[in-house]
Amino acid sequence: DAKTTQPPSMDCAEGRAANLPCNHSTISGNEYVYWYRQIHSQGPQYIIHGLKNNETNEMASLIITEDRKSSTLILPHATLRDTAVYYCIVATGANSKLTFGKGITLSVRP
Amino acid sequence: GAVVSQHPSRVICKSGTSVKIECRSLDFQATTMFWYRQFPKQSLMLMATSNEGSKATYEQGVEKDKFLINHASLTLSTLTVTSAHPEDSSFYICSARALQKETQYFGPGTRLLVL
C-alpha cells in the first residue's frame, strides 16, 4: 500500500473549519483514501473514505485532487471534542491492512 | 456507523498468566477482524488478520504461539496473550470489516498491564 505524509500537528480555533492535508503521491488506481481519528486512550474512529470523487458525510468532507496524489479532510466547524490524532491511510479496501503512520495531531483551541 | 465492542476494557495480571480479550461486532457480521497493538506515544501496529473459520495470518515478528487468535463466529474474535510478561503491557485494539462494506470499524481497545 502507498505511504502517506502528514504534518505532525496543527491547531485551529473552535467553530472554524479545520483543513487537514495529506500527501499520497504513490497511490495506486485501486487504492482508497481513508481517514480515521484517535482520541486519547480510545480506539480509532472511522471518519470518511473515498476513491476518486469528493465525499461528504455528517462528520466531514474529503477533497481528493484530480491526480489523487493528495487530499484534504475538512471538519467544517471544529469543536473542542475534535482534538485528536487524525490518520490518513491509503489501502485497497476494507480487507487490506491499514498501515497507521504518525498522523497529525489537531488541537482545537477555545 | 457499525459498533465493535471489546472486553475487558482494562486488565491487570501477574507475569506468566494468560489473558483473553474478546472482540465483538454488535450490529453486523464480520468475516475479517484485525488485531492491533499500540505502545505509549506510538502508532497502531497490526498484529494479525483473523478470518472466520480459518487460521489467523500473523505479521512478521508476531509470535503466533504467544498471541492465540480464534475467530469462531461472524461476530466474535478472541485474542489470548499466553504467559504474559511485562513487555506485553500495551493497548490492544481490534477492528472488523462489515460484509459488503469497504470500511473497518474499531473497538474501544483493551489496556493490558502485566505486573
Interface residues (C-beta under 8 A of the other chain):
Chain A: Y32 Y34 Y36 Q38 S41 Q42 G43 P44 Q45 Y46 H49 Y87 G93 A94 N95 K97 L98 T99 F100 G101 K102 G103
Chain B: G1 V4 Q6 T32 F34 Y36 S43 L44 M45 L46 T49 F91 I93 S95 R97 A98 K101 E102 T103 Q104 Y105 F106 G107 P108 G109 R111
